[in-house]
Amino acid sequence: MVFIFIFLVGFGLAVSGGVTIIAYMNFLPVGVSWGDYLIFIAGRPECYLFPIGIILIAFVLFQYPNNL
């Protein structure tokens, strides 16, 4: 049960971080370059939710693949 909870928390973090990263892509048509975009999202704390969520999901799936 704990592994399912960790998996779902990781999924939620990955979704919210991914949506934020995609939402910030709206700066690209305004004239922001890809390099400036990557520097910008590297400085935003909510964009770190995506890799944290992926790490949690990977931990649960690779450590305990038969428990889900």
C-alpha positions in Angstrom: 0.0 0.0 0.0 2.9 2.4 0.7 4.4 1.7 -2.7 1.1 2.6 -4.4 1.0 5.8 -2.4 4.6 6.7 -3.4 3.9 5.9 -7.0 0.8 8.1 -7.0 2.6 11.0 -5.3 5.4 10.7 -7.9 2.8 10.6 -10.7 1.2 13.8 -9.4 4.5 15.6 -9.0 5.5 14.6 -12.5 2.2 15.7 -14.0 2.3 19.1 -12.2 5.9 19.7 -13.1 5.4 18.7 -16.7 2.4 20.9 -17.1 4.3 23.8 -15.7 7.2 23.2 -18.1 4.8 23.0 -21.1 3.0 26.1 -19.9 6.3 28.0 -19.8 6.8 27.1 -23.5 4.4 29.9 -24.3 7.4 32.2 -23.9 9.0 30.8 -27.1 6.7 32.4 -29.6 7.3 35.8 -28.0 10.9 35.6 -29.0 12.7 33.9 -26.1 15.4 31.5 -27.4 15.6 27.9 -26.4 18.7 28.6 -24.3 17.0 31.4 -22.4 14.0 29.1 -21.9 16.1 26.4 -20.4 17.9 28.8 -18.1 14.5 30.2 -17.1 13.0 26.8 -16.2 16.2 25.8 -14.4 15.6 28.7 -12.0 11.9 27.9 -11.3 11.4 25.7 -8.3 8.1 24.3 -9.6 9.9 22.9 -12.6 11.9 20.6 -10.3 8.7 18.7 -9.5 8.9 16.8 -12.8 12.3 15.1 -12.2 11.4 14.4 -8.6 8.2 12.7 -9.7 10.1 10.7 -12.3 12.6 9.6 -9.7 9.9 8.5 -7.3 8.1 6.5 -10.0 11.3 4.9 -11.1 12.2 4.0 -7.5 8.9 2.2 -7.0 8.8 0.5 -10.3 12.4 -0.7 -10.4 12.8 -1.5 -6.7 9.5 -3.3 -6.2 8.1 -4.2 -9.6 5.8 -7.0 -8.3 4.1 -5.0 -5.6 2.0 -2.8 -7.9 
